[in-house]
């Protein structure tokens, strides 16, 4: 992962966008990490992983009642922008 200062990120924002398509870019301010720039694809994948983990946690809790997994998956994909 590349690390850049917030000043450099502002100056080279277009370059940072291109780099984020290949790997995450860490942005620092005063030498401390404050943000990570990632591609839209990576963001969607992380969001889907989080949704899957939440579904599994709900299923394992025993408090979820009846679940229609096909409906839940379709809704999660729609919210993540993976379907129209």
N, C-alpha and C positions, 0 to 999 in steps of 0.2 A: 504494500500500500504506500502510495506516495503521500508525503506530508508537505503542506504548503501553509504559509502564513495567510491570515485573512486579507492582508494588503495585497499579497501576490495573487490570491484567488480573485480579488476584485479586478486587478489589472489584467489577468489572463483568464477571465471567466470562460471564454469560448474554448480555450485550450483545456481547461478543467472539465468542461462538459464532454469533450472528446475523450479525455483520459478516463472519465468515469464510466464510459461504455466498455472499457477493458478491465478496469479494476476500481475499487473504491478509492476515493481521494480524501484524506484527512485534512481538515482545516484547523489551524491553530491560531490562538490569539494570546499574545504575551507568553508564548511558549507552551501554552496548555491546549489540549484538544477541546474544540467546541462544537464541531460538526463533522459529518461525513457525507460526501457527495457520492451518490450511487446512481446507476442507470435505472430507468423506469422498469426494465425487465427484472433486475435484481430486487427492486422495491416490491413489485408484485409477487415475486417468489417468496420474499420474507413475509408478506401479508398473508399469503395462502398458508404458509407454514404455521403462522400464529393462529389462523382460523382453525386449521386441522387440530392443533394442540388444544384449543378451547373446546372443540367438539369432543375429543377424546376425554378430556377432563370432565366434561359434562356427563358423558356416557358412564364413566367410571364412578361418578359421585352417586349414581343411583337415584338422583332427584329429578332427572330430566323428563320422566314420563315417556310416552311414546314418541319416537323420533322417526321422521321420514328422511332418511339420509340422502336420497336423491334430491329432494326438495332443498335440504340444507346446503348440499354441495352446489346445486344450481344457483341458489341465492348468493352463496359466497363468491362464486365465479362472477356473477353479475356485479356484485359490489366491488370486486377487484378489477372490473373492467375487462374481463376475459371473454365475455359474451355480449351480444347486442340485445 
